[in-house]
Amino acid sequence: MAASDFSHEAESKGFAWFLGVLSAIAIIAIVVLGGYWSIEPKPFDVIAEAKMTQEKNGIEANSPDGYVYPDGYVFGNTLVHIAEILLYKPGGYLTNDVGVPGVLLDNIPSWEYGALIMLRDGASALRNHLARAQSQSAEDPDLARAEPYFYYERNSWALPSTEAEYEKGIDALHSYMRRLADPTDKNPGHFYSRADNLWQYVEIIIKRLGGISTRLSASTDRYEAYDIQQEKSAAISQTTWMQLDDEFWQARGSCWALLHILKAIRHDFRLILEDKRAMDTVEIMIHEMENALAPITSPVILNGDGYGIFANYSLAMASYVSRASAAALDLRDVMNRG
């Protein structure tokens, strides 16, 4: 064999080895980056975030003891920060990703959808109930702009992108909060922390928690869901194996967002909650949401059967969600009393 042939073969082997090493490095980088992006956001302090927002807006403490926030400021800022975390957490907003590793991930996109549902409910309640004095009162212009942006399709990567629309919603909420904190504004923002307003929002929360609990419970076995009015039952099929972790992570995202919203409610509705002796009920809901967000010790979502050797993460979370739903029912009843 000629020397030139040996040289060509050596170059081919060297190039193949280089490609192999480069491919291995790329795969390792994708795996590591995907793992980092799959870390769910930690809970945040809703009061501390409200304070940071006021400082960014140049608002100084207006009492000797520190900051005093107008009713609704913490609630509105909590919705803003939930939206900001959805967009700016490690990896950004992953639901509409078309490149690697985002397109290969499904846990965090499911988590994002769960949190987004609670964000949408909170924005709708703020626009339609909490910021309106009566049913025939004019709606707040900033909230009327903000809510539709959060209902934009969640997986759009083309123009306009989902992130661009949600950012517009965030800007509109910030505008509402600035007007809320400035009573001298020509068109000041309003927030009515009344029992009837909270009751209407809690009704939405009850339905959300009921739906989450039902889907989580369907992860193990077939069961009957009874329609009291029709006096007949409809079998709900067991969640497929491929959907088990998606349902779990969606519920996890919903619980994460609702935890912060409940803490904001505890602050902004504190007077009516104390008057109705319902503060402990809200604390129970907060506690159950914190339990639902306990650290996961398994690399995969386990869904064992009955009293088998494997745990069932979905049923464990369903139990916490069910207890929170029961507390929400009590809160609704208390707020509905004269």
Residue pairs with C-beta under 8 A, 6 or more apart in sequence:
30 100
30 101
30 104
31 101
33 91
33 101
34 100
34 101
34 104
34 105
36 90
36 91
37 90
37 91
37 94
37 101
37 102
37 105
37 108
38 105
38 107
38 108
39 90
40 108
40 111
40 252
40 253
40 256
41 85
41 89
41 256
43 256
43 259
43 260
43 290
43 293
44 81
44 85
44 260
46 74
46 77
46 78
46 81
46 260
46 263
46 264
46 267
47 74
47 267
49 77
49 78
49 81
50 67
50 69
50 73
50 74
50 77
50 78
51 67
53 77
53 80
53 177
54 67
54 69
54 73
54 181
57 178
57 181
59 181
61 67
61 68
62 68
69 181
69 267
70 180
70 181
70 183
70 191
71 191
71 192
71 193
71 268
72 126
72 130
72 131
72 180
72 189
72 190
72 191
72 193
72 268
73 177
73 180
73 181
73 191
73 268
74 264
74 267
74 268
75 122
75 126
75 130
75 191
75 261
75 264
75 265
75 267
75 268
76 126
76 173
76 176
76 177
76 180
76 191
77 177
77 264
78 122
78 260
78 261
78 263
78 264
79 119
79 122
79 123
79 126
79 173
79 261
80 170
80 173
80 174
80 177
81 260
82 115
82 118
82 119
82 122
82 257
82 260
82 261
83 119
83 150
83 166
83 169
83 170
83 173
84 170
85 115
86 93
86 112
86 115
86 116
86 119
86 166
87 93
87 163
87 166
87 167
87 170
91 102
91 108
92 163
93 112
93 162
93 163
93 166
94 102
94 105
94 108
94 109
94 112
95 109
95 112
95 113
95 154
95 155
95 162
96 154
96 155
96 156
96 157
96 161
96 162
96 163
97 103
97 105
97 157
98 157
106 245
106 246
106 249
107 245
107 246
107 249
108 249
110 245
110 246
110 247
110 248
110 249
110 250
110 253
111 249
111 250
111 252
111 253
111 256
112 154
112 253
113 154
113 250
113 253
114 249
114 250
114 251
114 252
114 253
114 254
114 255
114 256
114 257
115 253
115 254
115 256
115 257
116 150
116 154
116 253
117 208
117 254
117 257
118 208
118 253
118 254
118 257
118 258
118 261
119 150
119 257
120 147
120 150
120 151
121 201
121 204
121 205
121 208
122 257
122 261
123 143
123 146
123 147
123 150
123 169
123 173
124 147
124 204
125 200
125 201
125 204
126 143
126 147
126 191
127 139
127 140
127 143
127 144
127 146
127 147
128 139
129 197
129 200
129 201
130 191
130 192
130 193
130 197
130 201
131 139
131 140
131 143
131 176
131 189
131 190
131 191
131 192
132 138
132 139
132 140
132 190
132 192
133 190
133 192
140 176
140 189
140 190
141 187
142 172
142 173
142 175
142 176
142 179
142 189
143 172
143 173
143 176
145 168
145 169
145 172
146 169
146 170
146 172
146 173
146 176
147 169
148 169
149 165
149 166
149 168
149 169
149 172
150 166
150 169
152 160
152 162
152 165
152 166
153 162
154 162
155 162
156 162
156 165
176 189
177 189
178 185
178 189
179 185
179 187
179 188
179 189
180 188
180 189
180 190
180 191
181 189
182 188
191 268
193 268
193 269
193 271
193 272
194 272
195 272
195 276
195 335
195 336
196 335
198 265
198 269
198 272
198 331
198 335
199 332
199 335
199 336
202 328
202 331
202 332
202 335
203 332
205 258
205 328
206 325
206 328
206 329
206 332
208 254
208 258
209 258
209 321
209 322
209 324
209 325
209 328
210 325
212 250
212 251
212 254
212 255
212 318
212 321
213 318
213 321
213 322
213 325
214 225
214 236
215 239
215 247
215 251
216 247
216 248
216 251
216 314
216 315
216 317
216 318
216 321
217 223
217 314
217 315
217 318
218 236
218 237
218 238
218 239
219 238
219 239
219 244
219 247
219 248
219 303
219 312
219 314
219 315
220 238
220 303
220 305
220 306
220 312
220 314
220 315
221 238
221 305
222 235
222 236
222 237
222 238
223 235
223 236
224 233
224 234
224 235
224 236
225 233
225 234
225 235
225 236
226 232
226 233
227 233
227 234
239 247
239 314
244 301
244 303
244 314
245 300
245 301
247 314
248 301
248 313
248 314
248 317
249 301
251 292
251 314
251 317
251 321
252 292
252 293
252 317
255 289
255 292
255 293
255 317
255 320
255 321
256 289
256 293
258 289
259 286
259 289
259 290
259 293
262 282
262 285
262 286
262 289
263 286
265 282
266 273
266 279
266 282
266 283
266 286
270 279
272 278
272 335
273 279
273 282
276 334
276 335
276 337
277 334
278 330
278 331
278 334
278 335
281 327
281 330
281 331
281 334
282 327
282 331
284 323
284 324
284 327
285 324
285 327
285 328
285 331
288 320
288 321
288 323
288 324
288 327
289 320
289 324
291 320
292 317
292 320
292 321
292 324
296 313
298 311
298 313
301 313
301 314
302 310
302 311
302 312
302 313
303 310
303 312
303 313
303 314
303 315
304 310
304 311
304 312
305 312
